[in-house]
Amino acid sequence: MASLDDLKKRIASVKSTQKITKAMKMVAAAKLRRA
């Protein structure tokens, strides 16, 4: 079993990854609109 600290770290990394993915999608959409 993973410890609570490990779970918290995993959740934090997943959230930050989702933020990065969202930002990249927004940038790609902006570029498509400009093109």
C-alpha positions in Angstrom: 0.0 0.0 0.0 1.2 3.5 -0.8 1.5 5.9 2.1 -0.6 9.0 2.4 2.4 11.2 1.5 2.9 9.2 -1.7 -0.8 9.5 -2.6 -0.7 13.3 -2.0 2.4 13.7 -4.2 0.8 11.6 -6.9 -2.4 13.7 -6.9 -0.4 16.9 -6.9 1.7 15.7 -10.0 -1.5 14.6 -11.8 -3.1 18.0 -11.2 -0.1 19.9 -12.4 0.1 17.6 -15.5 -3.6 18.4 -16.2 -2.8 22.1 -15.9 0.1 21.8 -18.4 -2.1 19.8 -20.8 -4.9 22.4 -20.6 -2.4 25.2 -21.2 -0.9 23.5 -24.2 -4.4 22.9 -25.7 -5.2 26.5 -25.2 -2.0 27.6 -26.9 -2.6 25.2 -29.8 -6.2 26.5 -30.2 -4.9 30.1 -30.3 -2.3 29.2 -32.9 -5.0 27.5 -35.1 -7.2 30.5 -34.9 -4.4 32.8 -35.9 -3.3 30.6 -38.8 
